[in-house]
Amino acid sequence: MKVLLTGAFGNIGQHTITQLLKKGHQVRCLDLDTKANRQKARKLKGKVETVWADVASRVDVEAAVKGQDAVIHMAWVIDLMWSEAHPEEARKVHVGGTVNIIEAMKAGLSQGRKLVFISSVSVFGGTQHLPPPRKASDPVNPDIVYARQKAECEELVKKSGLDWCILRLTLALPIKAERRDYKRLYSTFDFPLDARIEFVDPRDVALAIANSLTSPEAAQKILLIGGGSRNQMLWRDYWRIGLGYLGQFPEEAFAPPGTNPPIDWADTAESQRILNYQNHTLQDFVKEQQASLGAGRYLVPLIAPFLRRWMLQQSRYYKASRQRAARQAA
């Protein structure tokens, strides 16, 4: 199958390329022309076709969709605060890009009508006050720009008349962090420590995406993609398991209790039955992260105090607590 993958060189995209190639698909990668993306593309030279394009450009999208049997659309701006600060610019990429994909496919530029849209459980809004888990049939109530635009695109996909599948992901973090990931570290403090979160390994997400292309049962369905019950935990558990090497962080660095972030546990029984993708735990993920560092992993204990101090500087809650303490001491 000839498959167009948008946002191909992002966190999930890179693993999806691997899975698609394993299954014998011909992959066309669409992403922005950046230095980092060029480096990733060079490693895949001869294995995939790369198209440097912007999903917000109708001309670019029409050229990329042409001749493809299926499209996996995951191109999105992941920085939540950027979307909040620039909602109209975000809309051009998110909603505009999705419209471009749908219209190009409906115009017959693609050879097939299969569209897999990658969404997020954030479309449910804050649900920490509700009994878990979230179900695909639950009403959506997005409360941030990122999620509102995801929900809007879901509706466009459902009404497109195409052979669609929507995958709503829980928390899928990168195995190998890039500079742009470090720039978003502020968001790791935006969950209260007692928030319910469900981790899912990006390799498992990629397998679910690849399997959804050829599964008859996935057609015309919204499926929740998460790590399963063994990866359901509180945010404090994730920090203990995933970042324990940094030492304990003060509670005032995190969002206060009662904060209701758009993340939760998910009912993934149906998606696991159909797509059979849940293979890794958070512990497996951490081991892979450490292995990706190579010899550099031996330096981590030495730099941990400095990294911890730097991370604390990314927390607006910690800054506010220090400022309050300084005023009280004055």
C-alpha positions as CSV (number, residue, x, y, z in Angstrom):
1,M,0.0,0.0,0.0
2,K,1.2,3.5,-0.8
3,V,0.9,5.6,2.3
4,L,1.3,9.3,2.9
5,L,2.3,10.1,6.5
6,T,2.1,13.8,7.5
7,G,4.2,15.1,10.4
8,A,6.4,12.1,9.6
9,F,9.5,13.2,11.5
10,G,7.9,14.0,14.8
11,N,7.9,11.7,17.9
12,I,5.2,9.3,16.8
13,G,5.9,9.7,13.1
14,Q,9.4,8.3,13.2
15,H,8.2,5.1,14.9
16,T,5.3,4.9,12.5
17,I,7.6,4.9,9.5
18,T,9.4,1.9,11.0
19,Q,6.2,0.0,11.4
20,L,4.9,0.8,8.0
21,L,8.1,-0.3,6.4
22,K,8.1,-3.5,8.4
23,K,4.6,-4.2,7.0
24,G,5.8,-3.7,3.4
25,H,4.1,-0.4,2.7
26,Q,5.6,2.3,0.4
27,V,5.9,5.4,2.6
28,R,5.8,9.0,1.4
29,C,6.8,11.4,4.3
30,L,5.4,14.9,4.5
31,D,7.0,17.4,6.9
32,L,8.4,20.9,7.2
33,D,11.9,21.5,5.7
34,T,14.0,22.0,8.8
35,K,17.6,21.1,9.6
36,A,16.5,18.5,12.2
37,N,14.0,16.9,9.8
38,R,16.6,16.8,7.0
39,Q,18.9,14.9,9.3
40,K,16.2,12.3,10.0
41,A,15.3,12.0,6.4
42,R,19.0,11.3,5.4
43,K,18.9,8.2,7.6
44,L,16.0,6.9,5.6
45,K,17.3,7.7,2.2
46,G,16.3,5.0,-0.3
47,K,13.7,3.6,2.1
48,V,11.0,6.3,1.9
49,E,10.0,9.2,-0.3
50,T,10.2,12.6,1.3
51,V,8.1,15.6,0.4
52,W,9.1,18.9,2.1
53,A,5.8,20.7,2.4
54,D,3.3,22.5,4.7
55,V,-0.1,21.0,5.3
56,A,-1.5,24.5,5.5
57,S,-0.7,24.8,1.7
58,R,-3.4,23.3,-0.5
59,V,-1.0,23.1,-3.4
60,D,1.6,21.2,-1.4
61,V,-1.0,18.8,0.0
62,E,-2.6,18.1,-3.4
63,A,0.8,17.2,-4.8
64,A,1.6,15.0,-1.7
65,V,-1.7,13.1,-1.7
66,K,-1.6,12.3,-5.4
67,G,-1.3,8.6,-6.1
68,Q,-1.5,7.4,-2.5
69,D,-3.7,4.6,-1.3
70,A,-4.0,5.9,2.2
71,V,-3.2,8.9,4.4
72,I,-2.2,9.0,8.0
73,H,-2.6,12.6,9.2
74,M,-0.7,13.5,12.3
75,A,0.9,16.8,11.4
76,W,0.1,19.1,14.4
77,V,1.8,21.7,16.5
78,I,2.4,19.9,19.8
79,D,3.3,23.0,21.8
80,L,0.1,23.7,23.7
81,M,1.1,27.1,24.9
82,W,1.9,28.2,21.4
83,S,-1.6,27.2,20.2
84,E,-3.1,29.1,23.1
85,A,-1.1,32.2,22.3
86,H,-1.6,31.9,18.5
87,P,-5.0,30.3,18.0
88,E,-5.6,31.6,14.4
89,E,-2.1,30.6,13.3
90,A,-2.7,27.2,14.9
91,R,-6.0,26.9,13.1
92,K,-4.4,27.4,9.7
93,V,-2.2,24.4,10.4
94,H,-4.6,22.2,12.2
95,V,-8.0,22.7,10.7
96,G,-6.7,24.1,7.4
97,G,-4.3,21.2,7.0
98,T,-7.0,18.7,7.7
99,V,-9.4,20.3,5.3
100,N,-6.7,20.3,2.6
101,I,-6.1,16.5,3.2
102,I,-9.8,15.7,3.0
103,E,-10.6,17.8,-0.1
104,A,-7.6,16.4,-1.9
105,M,-8.6,12.9,-1.2
106,K,-12.2,13.5,-2.1
107,A,-11.2,15.1,-5.4
108,G,-9.7,11.8,-6.4
109,L,-6.1,12.8,-6.2
110,S,-5.4,9.7,-4.0
111,Q,-5.9,6.2,-5.3
112,G,-7.7,5.2,-2.1
113,R,-10.1,6.7,0.4
114,K,-8.5,5.5,3.7
115,L,-7.8,8.3,6.2
116,V,-6.4,7.7,9.7
117,F,-6.6,10.8,11.8
118,I,-4.4,11.0,15.0
119,S,-6.3,12.8,17.8
120,S,-6.0,13.0,21.5
121,V,-7.9,12.2,24.7
122,S,-7.5,15.9,25.5
123,V,-10.8,16.3,23.5
124,F,-12.6,15.1,26.6
125,G,-11.4,18.2,28.5
126,G,-10.6,18.0,32.2
127,T,-12.1,14.8,33.6
128,Q,-10.2,14.2,36.8
129,H,-13.4,14.9,38.8
130,L,-15.2,12.0,36.9
131,P,-14.8,8.3,37.7
132,P,-12.4,6.7,35.2
133,P,-11.8,5.4,32.7
134,R,-12.7,7.5,29.7
135,K,-14.6,5.7,26.9
136,A,-14.7,6.6,23.2
137,S,-18.4,7.2,23.5
138,D,-17.9,9.8,26.2
139,P,-19.0,13.4,25.2
140,V,-16.1,15.7,24.2
141,N,-15.7,18.9,26.1
142,P,-12.3,20.4,25.0
143,D,-11.1,23.4,27.1
144,I,-7.9,24.4,25.3
145,V,-7.2,25.5,21.8
146,Y,-5.2,22.4,20.9
147,A,-8.0,20.1,22.0
148,R,-10.8,22.2,20.5
149,Q,-9.1,22.1,17.1
150,K,-8.6,18.4,17.4
151,A,-12.3,17.9,18.1
152,E,-13.2,20.1,15.2
153,C,-11.0,18.1,12.9
154,E,-12.5,14.9,14.1
155,E,-16.0,16.2,13.0
156,L,-14.6,17.1,9.6
157,V,-13.1,13.6,9.2
158,K,-16.4,11.9,10.3
159,K,-18.4,13.9,7.8
160,S,-15.9,13.5,5.0
161,G,-17.4,10.4,3.4
162,L,-14.0,8.8,3.4
163,D,-13.1,5.5,4.9
164,W,-11.9,7.0,8.2
165,C,-10.5,5.9,11.5
166,I,-9.8,8.3,14.4
167,L,-7.2,7.3,17.1
168,R,-7.2,9.3,20.3
169,L,-3.9,9.0,22.1
170,T,-3.1,9.2,25.8
171,L,0.3,10.4,27.0
172,A,3.0,9.4,24.5
173,L,6.4,10.9,25.3
174,P,9.5,10.7,23.1
175,I,12.1,8.1,23.8
176,K,14.9,10.3,22.6
177,A,14.2,14.0,23.5
178,E,15.1,16.7,21.1
179,R,15.7,20.4,21.7
180,R,12.1,21.2,21.0
181,D,11.0,18.7,23.6
182,Y,13.2,20.4,26.3
183,K,11.6,23.7,25.4
184,R,8.3,22.2,26.4
185,L,9.4,21.0,29.8
186,Y,7.2,23.6,31.4
187,S,4.2,21.5,30.5
188,T,5.4,18.6,32.7
189,F,4.6,20.7,35.7
190,D,1.1,21.6,34.6
191,F,-0.3,18.3,36.0
192,P,-1.0,18.0,39.7
193,L,0.9,15.1,41.3
194,D,-2.4,13.2,42.0
195,A,-3.7,13.5,38.4
196,R,-4.5,10.3,36.7
197,I,-2.4,9.7,33.6
198,E,-2.1,6.8,31.2
199,F,1.3,6.4,29.6
200,V,1.7,4.7,26.1
201,D,5.0,3.9,24.5
202,P,5.4,5.7,21.1
203,R,6.4,2.3,19.6
204,D,3.1,0.9,20.6
205,V,1.2,3.9,19.2
206,A,3.0,3.4,15.9
207,L,2.0,-0.3,15.8
208,A,-1.6,0.7,16.5
209,I,-1.5,3.2,13.6
210,A,0.0,0.8,11.2
211,N,-2.5,-1.9,12.1
212,S,-5.4,0.4,11.8
213,L,-4.7,0.8,8.0
214,T,-5.6,-2.8,7.2
215,S,-8.1,-3.7,10.0
216,P,-11.7,-3.9,8.7
217,E,-12.9,-3.5,12.3
218,A,-11.1,-0.1,12.7
219,A,-13.1,1.5,9.8
220,Q,-15.4,4.3,10.8
221,K,-14.5,4.0,14.5
222,I,-13.0,6.2,17.2
223,L,-10.5,4.2,19.2
224,L,-8.7,5.2,22.4
225,I,-5.0,4.3,22.2
226,G,-3.3,3.9,25.6
227,G,-0.8,1.7,27.4
228,G,-3.5,-0.4,29.2
229,S,-4.1,-0.9,32.9
230,R,-0.4,-1.6,33.7
231,N,0.4,1.9,32.4
232,Q,-2.3,3.7,34.3
233,M,-0.9,5.7,37.2
234,L,-0.7,9.0,39.0
235,W,1.6,11.8,37.8
236,R,3.7,11.4,40.9
237,D,4.2,7.7,39.9
238,Y,5.5,8.7,36.5
239,W,8.0,11.1,38.0
240,R,9.2,8.4,40.4
241,I,9.6,5.8,37.7
242,G,10.6,7.9,34.8
243,L,12.6,10.7,36.4
244,G,13.6,9.3,39.8
245,Y,17.3,9.7,38.9
246,L,16.8,13.4,39.2
247,G,15.8,13.2,42.9
248,Q,12.6,14.4,44.5
249,F,11.0,17.6,43.2
250,P,9.1,19.9,45.6
251,E,5.3,19.6,45.4
252,E,5.1,23.4,44.9
253,A,6.7,22.9,41.5
254,F,3.6,21.2,40.2
255,A,0.0,22.4,39.5
256,P,-1.9,22.6,42.8
257,P,-4.4,19.9,43.8
258,G,-7.7,20.4,42.1
259,T,-6.2,21.4,38.8
260,N,-8.1,19.5,36.1
261,P,-5.8,18.8,33.2
262,P,-7.1,17.2,29.9
263,I,-5.6,13.7,30.5
264,D,-7.0,10.6,32.1
265,W,-7.1,6.8,32.1
266,A,-8.7,5.3,29.0
267,D,-10.7,2.2,28.3
268,T,-8.6,0.6,25.6
269,A,-10.2,-2.9,25.6
270,E,-11.7,-2.4,22.1
271,S,-8.6,-0.8,20.5
272,Q,-6.3,-3.6,21.9
273,R,-8.7,-6.3,20.7
274,I,-8.8,-4.8,17.2
275,L,-5.2,-3.5,16.8
276,N,-3.2,-5.7,19.2
277,Y,-0.5,-3.1,20.0
278,Q,0.1,-2.9,23.8
279,N,3.6,-4.4,24.2
280,H,5.6,-2.0,26.5
281,T,5.4,-0.6,30.0
282,L,6.8,2.6,31.4
283,Q,9.7,0.6,32.8
284,D,10.5,-0.7,29.2
285,F,10.3,2.9,28.0
286,V,12.8,4.1,30.6
287,K,15.2,1.3,29.8
288,E,15.1,2.3,26.1
289,Q,15.6,5.9,27.0
290,Q,18.7,5.0,28.9
291,A,20.0,2.8,26.1
292,S,19.5,5.7,23.6
293,L,21.9,7.8,25.6
294,G,24.8,5.4,25.0
295,A,27.9,6.1,27.0
296,G,26.2,9.4,28.0
297,R,24.0,7.6,30.5
298,Y,27.0,7.3,32.8
299,L,27.1,11.1,33.0
300,V,23.5,11.4,34.1
301,P,24.1,11.0,37.9
302,L,26.8,13.7,37.6
303,I,24.6,16.3,35.8
304,A,21.4,15.3,37.6
305,P,21.6,18.1,40.2
306,F,22.2,20.8,37.5
307,L,19.4,19.3,35.3
308,R,17.0,19.3,38.2
309,R,17.8,22.9,39.0
310,W,17.3,23.9,35.4
311,M,14.0,22.0,35.2
312,L,12.7,23.8,38.3
313,Q,13.3,27.0,36.5
314,Q,10.8,25.9,33.8
315,S,8.0,25.6,36.4
316,R,5.8,28.7,36.7
317,Y,4.4,27.3,39.9
318,Y,7.8,26.9,41.5
319,K,8.7,30.5,40.5
320,A,5.5,31.8,42.0
321,S,6.1,29.9,45.3
322,R,9.6,31.4,45.5
323,Q,8.3,34.9,44.9
324,R,5.6,34.4,47.6
325,A,8.3,33.2,50.0
326,A,10.5,36.2,49.2
327,R,7.6,38.6,49.9
328,Q,6.8,37.0,53.1
329,A,10.4,37.1,54.3
330,A,10.7,40.8,53.3
